[in-house]
């Protein structure tokens, strides 16, 4: 897990009388927060790096906090905290708290700083009074509730066919794998003292530009190719501009309520446009799409296209 300011810990911040500690967890040069891929937050096959909780496995939980908010760099819009008013009662139902972009947690949360070195288990963290942040709400990876996780599945079914498509970049010649995969990032703002101003409730504008990678040869004639998978959790307005050096059809897909333990995570088509000439820029805009991941797809009927660069701009 990329923890960009890990050399300066939250205990260093407390020792130097800081009011706020920030942690950026995600793909800025490393693993991706919330992803079920080898380099990702929420990765089921990367437990050693702590991609299923923050602080990572084997490290003490967070100290007592005055509040938690999701910061403006985040590409995910929610996470879960192992804090519960009933955690001192072993017979009571323990209910972790969700923190989201629009709903920060601004109240005192005592933490025991006990080490949770075992599996990613929210219930045990709550019972021993330790504060951790998780990409899912309940228990372990066996959780079946698709509404309460941001852990990516390994694959999904595309909207236009029965075909399965994987998350992550693979060989450019494989039309069922994205050419550009953007992993998930979580920006946490941890308040060490009561905040003197309102926490952010909107994120920075998200801009990304693809390199327009060509496949090994031309795009396969008449076969849809996924050229991008971009996290847009909670973004209210998304604009995509795309072109190709051959007439082509572009399709934007959307994925929501995904879960790694469900066999079929289905994509929906959010927009589609066809250009009749090479190098014409198409613009597609989605307003309030309520999707977690955006997929960018291209079909070249003539099989002559060698590149399809695109940009994505997303606003809260």
Backbone bond lengths (Angstrom), bond angles and torsions (degrees), N, CA, C in turn:
res aa  C-N    CA-C-N  psi(-1)  N-CA   C-N-CA  omega(-1)  CA-C   N-CA-C  phi
1 X - - - 1.468 - - 1.518 109.38 -
2 X 1.303 116.90 130.49 1.453 120.49 174.88 1.525 109.26 -78.64
3 X 1.297 115.64 115.12 1.463 122.26 177.20 1.520 104.16 -119.16
4 X 1.327 114.98 94.40 1.458 120.04 -161.05 1.518 113.79 -63.97
5 X 1.329 117.63 -29.02 1.461 119.18 -179.50 1.525 111.01 -113.36
6 X 1.342 116.73 36.13 1.454 120.09 -174.69 1.525 113.14 -68.24
7 X 1.339 118.33 -19.16 1.466 119.95 178.10 1.521 111.44 -70.25
8 X 1.332 116.54 -23.86 1.461 122.22 176.56 1.521 106.41 -111.94
9 X 1.317 117.36 102.60 1.453 121.37 -172.01 1.519 111.47 -84.86
10 X 1.327 114.63 170.48 1.458 119.23 178.82 1.528 110.70 -65.55
11 X 1.315 116.90 -28.83 1.464 119.28 177.31 1.529 111.13 -73.27
12 X 1.330 116.98 -30.05 1.470 119.84 171.29 1.524 110.07 -64.41
13 X 1.335 116.06 -39.54 1.465 119.70 179.61 1.520 110.96 -64.27
14 X 1.327 116.84 -40.62 1.459 120.23 178.26 1.529 110.56 -66.19
15 X 1.337 117.03 -42.07 1.462 120.98 -178.49 1.517 112.03 -64.40
16 X 1.318 117.29 -27.06 1.468 121.12 -179.95 1.522 112.31 -102.10
17 X 1.342 115.89 16.88 1.474 122.79 173.31 1.533 113.32 61.06
18 X 1.321 115.94 36.99 1.466 119.49 174.87 1.528 109.76 -76.44
19 X 1.336 115.67 152.69 1.463 120.60 177.74 1.521 112.66 -89.19
20 X 1.343 116.27 -26.78 1.463 121.57 -171.83 1.523 108.84 -138.19
21 X 1.322 116.21 143.50 1.461 121.76 170.18 1.523 108.07 -124.75
22 X 1.332 116.57 133.84 1.456 121.02 -179.30 1.527 110.09 -116.81
23 X 1.315 115.60 142.19 1.460 121.80 175.46 1.517 108.24 -130.33
24 X 1.326 116.62 128.46 1.461 121.83 177.04 1.520 107.22 -111.03
25 X 1.315 116.23 116.10 1.456 123.26 -172.32 1.523 108.17 -119.08
26 X 1.315 117.04 110.11 1.453 116.52 -179.33 1.501 114.78 164.94
27 X 1.334 115.65 -155.39 1.464 120.57 -163.84 1.518 116.12 -88.01
28 X 1.314 118.59 18.78 1.461 118.95 177.93 1.526 108.53 -76.67
29 X 1.305 114.75 77.38 1.456 119.88 -179.44 1.514 114.22 91.54
30 X 1.342 117.38 9.08 1.445 118.26 -178.53 1.509 112.86 -166.15
31 X 1.333 117.84 -152.41 1.461 122.60 -174.24 1.527 112.94 -60.54
32 X 1.310 116.07 163.30 1.453 123.06 -171.54 1.517 111.28 -112.51
33 X 1.314 116.94 120.61 1.461 122.98 -177.26 1.529 109.30 -63.54
34 X 1.326 117.75 120.86 1.446 122.19 174.72 1.508 114.96 92.99
35 X 1.297 119.24 4.90 1.456 121.26 -175.29 1.519 111.37 -98.91
36 X 1.327 116.14 140.50 1.457 120.60 175.88 1.518 110.55 -88.63
37 X 1.307 116.54 29.60 1.453 122.97 179.21 1.528 108.29 -104.43
38 X 1.345 118.76 163.63 1.461 120.23 -178.37 1.519 113.63 -55.39
39 X 1.332 117.61 -28.41 1.461 120.01 179.91 1.515 108.95 -114.96
40 X 1.334 117.80 69.82 1.444 116.48 -176.75 1.501 116.40 -160.73
41 X 1.362 115.13 147.89 1.453 121.47 171.69 1.523 107.91 -62.20
42 X 1.324 116.74 129.57 1.441 120.86 -176.08 1.510 113.04 86.92
43 X 1.320 116.55 12.40 1.459 119.63 -176.66 1.521 110.81 -76.62
44 X 1.336 115.86 119.12 1.456 120.33 -178.87 1.520 112.19 -69.01
45 X 1.319 117.73 -18.86 1.463 119.80 -178.65 1.527 111.78 -109.51
46 X 1.320 116.51 20.57 1.459 119.96 -179.81 1.524 110.01 -138.90
47 X 1.341 115.83 46.87 1.457 120.16 -176.56 1.519 112.31 -64.35
48 X 1.322 117.22 -31.15 1.464 120.58 -174.52 1.519 110.94 -60.19
49 X 1.324 116.70 -37.00 1.457 120.34 -178.41 1.522 113.15 -83.82
50 X 1.315 117.67 2.16 1.452 119.72 173.98 1.494 114.83 75.72
51 X 1.331 118.54 31.82 1.453 119.79 -176.47 1.524 113.95 -79.91
52 X 1.317 117.52 4.21 1.456 120.48 177.01 1.519 112.67 -109.68
53 X 1.301 118.09 2.64 1.454 120.09 176.70 1.525 109.48 -165.84
54 X 1.334 114.70 158.90 1.450 121.43 171.48 1.520 107.85 -134.84
55 X 1.348 118.01 131.23 1.455 129.17 -4.44 1.532 112.47 -59.91
56 X 1.333 116.58 160.64 1.466 120.78 -175.76 1.525 112.74 -64.05
57 X 1.340 115.88 168.77 1.455 122.62 179.14 1.516 111.17 -55.24
58 X 1.324 114.26 139.94 1.443 120.25 176.73 1.512 114.05 84.09
59 X 1.333 117.88 -9.97 1.461 121.02 178.26 1.519 109.52 -98.48
60 X 1.332 117.17 149.56 1.462 119.72 178.59 1.519 111.33 -58.75
61 X 1.318 115.64 152.92 1.451 120.38 175.28 1.516 111.29 -66.05
62 X 1.309 115.15 175.56 1.467 120.55 -179.79 1.521 110.20 -68.98
63 X 1.326 117.85 147.68 1.466 119.84 173.53 1.528 109.95 -71.15
64 X 1.305 116.43 176.10 1.461 120.36 178.87 1.527 110.32 -57.64
65 X 1.334 115.41 137.09 1.454 121.23 -175.93 1.519 110.82 -122.57
66 X 1.339 115.04 156.29 1.457 121.13 173.52 1.514 111.65 -95.41
67 X 1.336 117.25 -9.29 1.457 120.00 179.35 1.516 111.28 169.81
68 X 1.330 115.93 162.13 1.460 123.24 176.94 1.524 108.09 -136.91
69 X 1.329 116.02 135.65 1.461 121.17 175.73 1.518 108.98 -137.22
70 X 1.320 115.92 155.05 1.457 121.01 173.68 1.515 108.23 -89.06
71 X 1.324 115.61 127.44 1.452 121.18 -173.82 1.522 113.81 -82.46
72 X 1.322 116.52 169.38 1.470 121.49 -172.33 1.519 115.48 -72.25
73 X 1.352 118.83 -10.18 1.457 119.77 177.16 1.526 112.35 -83.65
74 X 1.310 118.76 -11.66 1.456 121.65 -171.52 1.531 112.35 -63.62
75 X 1.329 115.35 142.23 1.461 119.75 167.87 1.520 110.80 -100.34
76 X 1.338 118.46 -22.51 1.463 120.50 168.67 1.522 107.58 -88.39
77 X 1.320 116.66 153.93 1.465 119.81 -175.56 1.518 113.38 -112.37
78 X 1.350 117.43 7.32 1.459 118.99 -177.72 1.523 110.60 -157.84
79 X 1.321 114.69 156.90 1.461 122.91 174.80 1.518 106.69 -157.97
80 X 1.347 116.59 175.08 1.460 120.90 -177.02 1.516 109.79 -127.85
81 X 1.328 115.24 141.95 1.460 122.73 -175.84 1.524 108.54 -117.49
82 X 1.321 116.46 135.05 1.464 121.18 -177.51 1.523 110.86 -81.80
83 X 1.306 116.16 54.51 1.471 121.26 175.67 1.511 108.29 -119.24
84 X 1.331 116.68 133.73 1.450 120.31 -177.79 1.518 108.63 -153.86
85 X 1.324 116.56 138.41 1.461 120.16 -178.64 1.519 111.61 -65.77
86 X 1.324 118.17 -21.05 1.464 121.07 -177.55 1.520 112.92 -98.99
87 X 1.317 118.49 11.65 1.460 119.49 -172.77 1.528 113.10 -67.63
88 X 1.332 117.17 -16.78 1.463 119.17 178.12 1.521 111.55 -82.90
89 X 1.319 117.68 -6.37 1.457 121.30 179.65 1.522 109.38 -108.68
90 X 1.320 118.86 105.33 1.471 120.76 -176.23 1.519 113.46 -66.52
91 X 1.344 117.40 -16.17 1.464 119.74 -179.75 1.521 112.73 -92.66
92 X 1.328 117.69 -9.76 1.463 120.96 -176.83 1.522 110.04 -88.90
93 X 1.315 115.09 156.35 1.460 120.10 176.84 1.522 108.99 -71.84
94 X 1.306 116.10 126.45 1.463 120.32 -178.93 1.523 109.36 -93.85
95 X 1.296 115.24 129.03 1.458 120.97 -171.98 1.529 109.52 -127.21
96 X 1.332 117.96 103.22 1.471 119.60 -179.68 1.522 110.89 -65.53
97 X 1.303 115.70 158.51 1.459 121.56 -178.03 1.520 110.66 -98.79
98 X 1.320 116.25 132.75 1.453 120.62 172.63 1.524 109.17 -84.83
99 X 1.324 115.76 137.34 1.456 121.53 170.04 1.521 106.80 -115.89
100 X 1.313 117.11 131.58 1.457 121.23 -178.44 1.519 109.41 -130.87
101 X 1.323 115.13 172.54 1.465 119.81 -178.77 1.520 110.94 -56.69
102 X 1.317 116.55 -44.19 1.468 120.44 -175.95 1.518 113.24 -91.84
103 X 1.331 117.92 -4.88 1.465 120.46 -177.99 1.528 110.60 -134.66
104 X 1.338 117.61 77.43 1.468 120.37 175.27 1.526 110.50 -69.44
105 X 1.321 115.75 160.81 1.463 121.26 176.46 1.526 107.72 -100.87
106 X 1.311 116.61 108.02 1.463 120.97 -175.04 1.518 109.94 -118.48
107 X 1.323 114.22 72.37 1.462 121.20 175.38 1.523 107.35 -157.92
108 X 1.306 115.05 164.38 1.459 120.17 -177.20 1.518 110.95 -67.52
109 X 1.349 115.46 132.19 1.463 122.09 178.19 1.524 108.32 -128.34
110 X 1.322 118.76 98.45 1.465 120.09 178.11 1.521 111.00 -65.69
111 X 1.324 116.35 142.16 1.451 121.74 177.39 1.513 110.66 -130.17
112 X 1.342 117.08 140.19 1.456 120.81 -178.54 1.526 112.06 -87.86
113 X 1.340 117.08 -14.07 1.460 123.67 -177.04 1.522 112.01 62.65
114 X 1.345 117.46 22.32 1.456 120.10 176.31 1.521 109.63 -68.36
115 X 1.322 116.41 146.84 1.460 120.58 -178.38 1.523 110.50 -81.72
116 X 1.316 115.90 131.06 1.462 121.63 177.03 1.517 107.20 -111.10
117 X 1.325 116.33 81.46 1.459 120.34 -171.67 1.513 113.47 -89.98
118 X 1.345 117.49 -3.26 1.451 119.94 -177.35 1.515 112.96 -88.35
119 X 1.329 115.49 -147.80 1.449 120.14 179.47 1.517 110.71 -68.10
120 X 1.341 114.74 164.64 1.456 119.83 178.13 1.521 108.98 -72.34
121 X 1.311 117.46 93.47 1.450 122.41 -174.46 1.521 108.48 -129.04
122 X 1.324 115.34 106.31 1.460 120.35 -176.94 1.525 110.59 -66.59
123 X 1.328 116.83 -38.19 1.462 119.64 -176.74 1.523 111.97 -61.07
124 X 1.336 117.81 -44.94 1.457 119.47 -179.60 1.513 111.00 -66.92
125 X 1.334 116.81 -34.65 1.463 119.59 177.54 1.521 110.65 -63.32
126 X 1.336 117.11 -40.11 1.464 119.91 179.07 1.518 111.51 -69.60
127 X 1.323 116.59 -39.83 1.458 119.15 -177.28 1.514 112.36 -65.75
128 X 1.362 117.52 -33.84 1.462 117.18 178.34 1.524 112.43 -92.86
129 X 1.335 116.60 6.87 1.453 120.32 172.96 1.512 114.95 76.83
130 X 1.338 118.13 19.16 1.462 119.86 -178.92 1.518 110.72 -96.36
131 X 1.317 115.67 145.45 1.466 122.55 -177.22 1.527 110.00 -99.24
132 X 1.324 115.81 118.81 1.457 122.85 173.34 1.517 108.47 -136.09
133 X 1.332 115.40 159.56 1.462 121.70 175.98 1.526 107.69 -111.42
134 X 1.336 116.16 134.05 1.460 122.08 -174.99 1.535 110.52 -126.12
135 X 1.353 117.84 156.49 1.458 120.65 174.21 1.526 113.40 -89.97
136 X 1.325 117.52 12.18 1.459 121.14 177.61 1.516 108.39 -149.68
137 X 1.331 114.91 166.54 1.457 119.17 -171.47 1.519 113.76 -91.00
138 X 1.331 117.36 -42.57 1.454 119.44 -170.24 1.514 112.09 -116.24
139 X 1.308 115.79 142.88 1.450 124.71 162.36 1.503 116.72 49.24
140 X 1.318 115.60 -124.24 1.448 122.49 -173.85 1.521 109.46 -120.21
141 X 1.320 116.64 -166.15 1.457 120.46 179.68 1.520 112.57 -64.14
142 X 1.330 118.53 -11.15 1.457 121.02 179.03 1.525 112.57 -76.88
143 X 1.339 117.25 -4.51 1.460 120.56 179.80 1.520 110.43 -57.42
144 X 1.335 116.40 134.51 1.455 120.74 -175.59 1.531 113.05 -105.39
145 X 1.318 118.67 -2.55 1.458 119.85 -173.62 1.520 110.47 -82.35
146 X 1.346 118.61 113.26 1.456 120.08 -174.98 1.521 113.64 -73.38
147 X 1.329 117.40 -13.67 1.453 119.54 -177.06 1.522 112.61 -81.81
148 X 1.329 117.18 -13.55 1.451 119.67 -169.72 1.516 112.22 -125.06
149 X 1.308 117.21 52.04 1.454 121.12 174.46 1.520 109.63 -158.20
150 X 1.324 115.60 150.50 1.465 120.54 169.84 1.523 109.73 -119.83
151 X 1.333 116.83 19.65 1.459 120.77 175.48 1.524 108.30 -79.41
152 X 1.309 116.61 126.40 1.459 120.08 -177.20 1.523 111.38 -75.18
153 X 1.332 116.55 143.28 1.461 119.38 168.69 1.526 109.16 -73.54
154 X 1.303 116.59 170.66 1.460 118.94 177.48 1.519 111.81 -79.46
155 X 1.355 117.52 -22.26 1.460 119.98 -175.25 1.514 110.00 -153.84
156 X 1.328 115.96 168.34 1.456 122.38 175.74 1.525 108.31 -148.40
157 X 1.323 115.75 164.63 1.459 120.88 179.08 1.528 108.70 -99.37
158 X 1.324 116.74 126.86 1.460 120.11 -176.07 1.522 110.46 -72.71
159 X 1.333 114.97 157.51 1.464 120.59 -172.99 1.517 112.58 -72.52
160 X 1.326 118.17 -26.73 1.459 121.07 -171.22 1.523 113.84 -94.60
161 X 1.324 117.83 -2.05 1.465 120.12 -177.58 1.521 108.71 -162.78
162 X 1.319 115.83 177.19 1.463 122.06 177.84 1.526 110.99 -82.83
163 X 1.331 116.03 0.82 1.460 122.17 -173.17 1.523 111.77 -66.91
164 X 1.332 115.94 139.68 1.447 120.72 172.08 1.521 110.40 -90.63
165 X 1.322 115.63 146.22 1.463 120.63 -179.64 1.515 108.19 -132.99
166 X 1.309 117.66 137.18 1.459 121.40 -176.23 1.522 110.94 -91.34
167 X 1.334 114.72 159.08 1.460 120.40 169.97 1.516 108.77 -86.30
168 X 1.309 115.62 142.62 1.449 120.27 175.87 1.504 112.96 102.99
169 X 1.319 115.55 161.33 1.457 122.42 -175.92 1.522 109.73 -83.78
170 X 1.316 116.12 134.51 1.462 121.24 174.23 1.526 107.81 -132.23
171 X 1.307 116.81 -165.14 1.468 120.34 -178.45 1.521 110.60 -56.80
172 X 1.335 115.85 135.01 1.456 119.76 -176.86 1.522 113.04 -60.74
173 X 1.314 117.71 -22.32 1.459 120.39 -178.60 1.518 112.35 -77.94
174 X 1.318 118.77 -9.95 1.459 121.79 -179.24 1.525 108.87 -92.58
175 X 1.343 119.06 112.20 1.463 120.30 -176.88 1.513 113.72 -71.07
176 X 1.324 118.63 -8.99 1.448 121.12 -178.71 1.521 113.35 -97.26
177 X 1.305 117.48 13.87 1.461 121.33 176.13 1.527 109.27 -131.70
178 X 1.315 115.16 139.81 1.453 119.51 -176.08 1.523 111.79 -67.45
179 X 1.330 115.31 146.02 1.463 119.55 173.27 1.522 111.15 -80.56
180 X 1.340 116.94 -29.50 1.466 122.08 179.16 1.522 107.91 -129.13
181 X 1.326 116.85 116.50 1.454 121.83 176.03 1.523 108.49 -117.04
182 X 1.338 116.55 125.98 1.459 122.14 176.84 1.521 107.40 -106.98
183 X 1.325 116.11 122.46 1.459 120.23 -178.67 1.511 112.48 -81.49
184 X 1.320 114.56 172.23 1.461 121.53 -176.25 1.531 110.60 -85.64
185 X 1.317 115.10 145.44 1.462 121.75 -179.71 1.514 108.51 -131.74
186 X 1.323 116.16 135.51 1.461 121.80 175.21 1.526 109.29 -117.70
187 X 1.308 115.84 124.08 1.462 122.90 174.86 1.525 106.72 -107.87
188 X 1.340 116.29 112.99 1.457 121.81 179.85 1.528 110.39 -102.28
189 X 1.312 115.83 135.85 1.466 122.24 170.10 1.524 107.10 -112.34
190 X 1.323 116.08 113.77 1.455 122.23 -177.44 1.525 108.23 -106.86
191 X 1.328 115.93 116.48 1.465 121.27 -177.84 1.525 109.54 -86.33
192 X 1.309 115.61 120.85 1.465 121.23 179.14 1.519 111.28 -87.82
193 X 1.323 115.94 -20.75 1.464 122.60 173.76 1.522 107.33 -135.49
194 X 1.294 116.85 163.75 1.460 120.23 179.52 1.524 109.66 -54.72
195 X 1.334 119.14 129.96 1.471 120.45 -177.01 1.520 111.72 -66.86
196 X 1.327 114.51 142.09 1.455 120.73 179.60 1.530 111.97 -89.86
197 X 1.305 116.76 -9.69 1.454 120.76 176.77 1.526 108.47 -143.21
198 X 1.318 115.31 164.71 1.457 119.18 -177.04 1.522 110.30 -66.10
199 X 1.323 117.66 140.18 1.463 120.71 177.12 1.518 110.16 -71.15
200 X 1.319 118.19 162.62 1.467 120.16 178.62 1.518 110.83 -65.67
201 X 1.312 116.73 138.71 1.465 121.70 175.45 1.526 110.80 -120.67
202 X 1.317 116.53 10.98 1.455 122.45 171.96 1.518 108.03 -138.92
203 X 1.318 115.25 153.02 1.456 120.17 178.76 1.520 111.00 -100.24
204 X 1.326 115.32 164.05 1.455 120.03 175.04 1.523 110.13 -61.14
205 X 1.307 115.60 156.13 1.460 119.89 172.98 1.526 109.16 -59.46
206 X 1.316 116.38 135.57 1.461 121.63 179.74 1.523 109.03 -99.93
207 X 1.321 116.18 117.02 1.464 121.94 178.45 1.519 109.47 -121.51
208 X 1.301 116.91 134.69 1.457 119.86 172.52 1.523 108.96 -145.16
209 X 1.317 114.54 145.13 1.466 122.21 179.22 1.520 107.78 -124.68
210 X 1.325 115.98 127.79 1.455 118.82 178.44 1.521 109.31 -79.27
211 X 1.321 117.20 154.59 1.465 119.46 176.55 1.521 113.03 -79.66
212 X 1.352 117.52 -1.51 1.451 119.80 -179.60 1.513 113.13 65.81
213 X 1.328 115.51 39.73 1.463 119.96 -175.26 1.522 111.72 -60.71
214 X 1.305 118.41 131.12 1.465 119.93 174.16 1.514 110.54 -83.89
215 X 1.335 117.26 156.32 1.463 118.95 170.30 1.523 109.78 -71.34
216 X 1.309 116.18 -179.46 1.468 119.04 -178.40 1.526 110.77 -57.51
217 X 1.331 115.89 -39.05 1.469 120.67 173.90 1.523 106.43 -123.37
218 X 1.308 118.69 -140.52 1.450 120.92 173.87 1.527 109.98 -78.10
219 X 1.345 115.35 165.11 1.450 118.36 171.70 1.530 108.66 -60.93
220 X 1.322 118.58 141.48 1.465 120.05 179.58 1.531 110.96 -64.20
221 X 1.296 117.44 134.47 1.464 122.49 -176.18 1.527 110.59 -63.50
222 X 1.350 115.38 124.96 1.457 121.10 174.19 1.502 115.79 74.57
223 X 1.324 118.81 5.21 1.465 122.44 -178.93 1.518 110.04 -110.32
224 X 1.319 116.28 125.35 1.464 119.53 179.53 1.531 110.19 -67.97
225 X 1.330 115.21 134.85 1.455 122.19 178.04 1.525 108.65 -119.92
226 X 1.313 117.16 131.63 1.464 121.31 174.91 1.520 108.42 -81.83
227 X 1.303 117.22 119.54 1.464 120.09 -178.78 1.520 112.73 -109.00
228 X 1.345 117.40 -2.76 1.457 118.11 178.47 1.518 112.79 -163.56
229 X 1.339 116.04 142.22 1.467 124.13 172.44 1.525 106.33 -133.87
230 X 1.340 116.55 115.54 1.463 121.95 -168.81 1.528 109.34 -129.83
231 X 1.349 119.26 128.47 1.467 120.63 176.74 1.529 110.92 -73.73
232 X 1.327 116.01 127.62 1.474 120.83 -179.47 1.530 109.40 -134.67
233 X 1.310 117.13 35.78 1.462 121.96 -176.70 1.524 111.76 -49.23
234 X 1.337 116.50 118.09 1.453 121.05 173.41 1.514 116.09 73.43
235 X 1.321 118.57 3.59 1.459 119.63 179.84 1.526 109.46 -71.01
236 X 1.331 115.74 132.76 1.463 120.25 -174.61 1.528 113.03 -88.37
237 X 1.315 117.25 -25.14 1.464 120.54 -178.79 1.530 108.74 -138.11
238 X 1.331 115.60 126.34 1.462 121.70 -177.76 1.523 108.34 -130.63
239 X 1.324 115.90 128.42 1.463 121.54 177.83 1.525 108.01 -120.29
240 X 1.328 115.87 129.03 1.464 122.27 177.95 1.524 108.46 -120.69
241 X 1.319 115.76 128.68 1.465 121.75 172.51 1.523 107.84 -116.01
242 X 1.339 116.38 132.79 1.455 120.38 -172.46 1.519 110.03 -149.17
243 X 1.303 116.03 150.15 1.463 121.41 176.92 1.520 108.71 -148.18
244 X 1.320 115.85 170.69 1.469 121.46 176.25 1.521 107.80 -150.85
245 X 1.319 116.42 157.45 1.457 120.02 -179.60 1.532 111.61 -90.67
246 X 1.340 115.27 30.74 1.457 122.75 173.20 1.530 106.45 -162.09
247 X 1.320 120.90 149.73 1.464 120.74 175.27 1.521 110.55 -52.65
248 X 1.340 115.99 138.04 1.465 119.39 -173.06 1.515 110.43 -158.77
249 X 1.328 115.13 164.32 1.460 122.76 173.12 1.520 108.41 -110.11
250 X 1.329 116.09 131.21 1.458 122.39 179.55 1.525 108.81 -110.99
251 X 1.319 116.04 137.62 1.464 121.03 -179.69 1.527 109.71 -132.39
252 X 1.340 115.82 133.96 1.455 121.58 174.07 1.529 108.45 -102.51
253 X 1.321 115.88 125.19 1.456 120.89 177.50 1.514 110.89 -107.71
254 X 1.320 116.45 157.21 1.454 121.65 178.93 1.511 111.43 -129.48
255 X 1.333 116.34 141.49 1.465 122.67 177.26 1.510 108.72 -125.16
256 X 1.312 116.25 134.64 1.468 121.36 -179.15 1.528 109.52 -144.27
257 X 1.332 116.20 158.81 1.475 122.28 177.51 1.523 111.46 49.78
258 X 1.328 117.03 46.07 1.459 120.92 -179.55 1.531 110.90 -80.81
259 X 1.322 115.36 155.58 1.450 120.60 179.16 1.520 108.81 -153.20
260 X 1.335 118.70 132.45 1.463 120.20 -177.83 1.520 113.94 -69.33
261 X 1.332 117.96 -13.01 1.448 120.77 -177.64 1.522 113.00 -100.85
262 X 1.319 117.22 6.02 1.456 121.47 176.66 1.521 107.69 -103.34
263 X 1.323 116.19 132.87 1.469 120.41 -172.97 1.521 111.96 -66.09
264 X 1.344 117.59 -35.18 1.459 120.64 -174.43 1.521 109.45 -124.16
265 X 1.310 117.27 107.28 1.459 122.64 170.79 1.523 106.63 -101.56
266 X 1.321 117.36 115.85 1.455 121.68 -169.42 1.523 112.11 -97.21
267 X 1.308 115.37 139.08 1.453 123.44 174.89 1.526 109.08 -93.27
268 X 1.329 115.96 149.85 1.461 121.40 172.41 1.524 109.17 -118.47
269 X 1.329 116.54 152.70 1.462 120.87 175.27 1.521 108.88 -86.26
270 X 1.325 116.68 123.37 1.460 122.27 -178.37 1.526 112.31 -99.59
271 X 1.326 117.66 -27.74 1.469 121.46 178.74 1.517 108.35 -165.82
272 X 1.348 115.38 155.07 1.463 120.41 178.45 1.516 108.66 -153.39
273 X 1.322 116.81 142.05 1.459 121.29 178.70 1.526 108.61 -149.69
274 X 1.337 116.09 146.96 1.465 122.36 178.01 1.522 109.59 -117.65
275 X 1.341 116.12 132.23 1.462 120.17 174.30 1.529 108.19 -106.96
276 X 1.335 115.43 138.49 1.462 120.31 -174.97 1.500 114.62 -96.30
277 X 1.328 117.05 3.11 1.459 120.02 -179.73 1.515 109.22 -143.65
278 X 1.309 115.96 156.19 1.461 120.77 -179.75 1.521 111.10 -69.50
279 X 1.329 115.62 147.36 1.467 124.23 171.78 1.529 113.57 64.41
280 X 1.314 116.95 23.13 1.462 121.53 171.83 1.525 107.56 -90.35
281 X 1.333 116.88 130.65 1.462 120.99 -178.19 1.523 109.48 -86.48
282 X 1.318 116.26 124.36 1.462 122.16 175.56 1.522 109.16 -99.60
283 X 1.325 116.30 142.14 1.468 122.10 178.92 1.518 108.79 -121.13
284 X 1.334 115.67 127.76 1.457 121.44 176.50 1.524 108.60 -127.41
285 X 1.334 116.40 136.43 1.464 121.33 -178.85 1.518 109.72 -126.63
286 X 1.329 115.69 132.28 1.455 122.84 176.24 1.521 108.59 -113.05
287 X 1.322 117.34 125.71 1.463 122.75 177.72 1.520 109.07 -113.28
288 X 1.319 115.27 125.01 1.467 122.70 -177.94 1.531 111.94 50.77
289 X 1.337 117.92 54.88 1.467 119.27 -177.58 1.525 113.91 -76.58
290 X 1.341 117.01 -18.92 1.471 121.17 179.86 1.532 111.50 54.45
291 X 1.318 115.98 52.04 1.457 120.62 178.41 1.524 109.42 -123.49
292 X 1.326 115.28 159.37 1.456 121.13 179.09 1.527 112.08 -99.70
293 X 1.321 116.21 -38.25 1.464 120.31 177.47 1.517 109.59 -128.65
294 X 1.325 115.21 138.50 1.463 122.96 175.26 1.523 108.56 -103.01
295 X 1.337 116.38 132.60 1.464 119.69 173.72 1.524 108.55 -112.68
296 X 1.313 115.83 140.44 1.470 122.97 178.96 1.526 107.28 -114.75
297 X 1.327 115.93 124.81 1.460 120.82 -171.67 1.526 110.29 -132.76
298 X 1.321 116.79 148.45 1.462 121.30 -179.91 1.526 109.55 -136.51
299 X 1.343 115.14 140.11 1.460 122.23 173.12 1.522 108.05 -123.66
300 X 1.311 116.41 120.72 1.466 122.60 178.67 1.529 108.36 -106.00
301 X 1.323 118.33 104.84 1.469 118.96 -176.04 1.518 113.60 -65.04
302 X 1.343 116.77 -28.14 1.452 119.16 -177.23 1.510 114.80 -90.74
303 X 1.335 116.33 -13.19 1.454 120.11 179.69 1.515 113.68 67.00
304 X 1.347 117.06 27.62 1.461 120.34 -178.62 1.523 113.07 -108.97
305 X 1.343 117.21 -8.75 1.462 119.92 -178.30 1.523 110.50 -71.15
306 X 1.320 115.97 139.40 1.463 121.05 177.16 1.522 112.60 -114.80
307 X 1.339 117.89 -9.67 1.462 121.13 179.91 1.516 109.04 -159.93
308 X 1.330 116.03 149.25 1.464 122.16 176.95 1.521 108.65 -143.40
309 X 1.331 118.19 75.95 1.466 120.62 -179.78 1.528 110.93 -69.71
310 X 1.329 115.60 148.51 1.476 119.94 179.78 1.521 109.79 -147.48
311 X 1.327 115.73 162.19 1.464 122.71 173.47 1.524 108.05 -128.44
312 X 1.336 115.08 150.68 1.469 121.85 175.37 1.508 107.93 -129.22
313 X 1.331 116.39 128.55 1.464 123.03 175.05 1.523 107.00 -124.68
314 X 1.333 117.41 125.93 1.453 121.18 -176.22 1.517 110.21 -132.42
315 X 1.339 115.26 138.25 1.459 122.22 -177.67 1.517 110.14 -124.72
316 X 1.344 116.22 146.45 1.456 121.06 170.42 1.523 110.00 -72.93
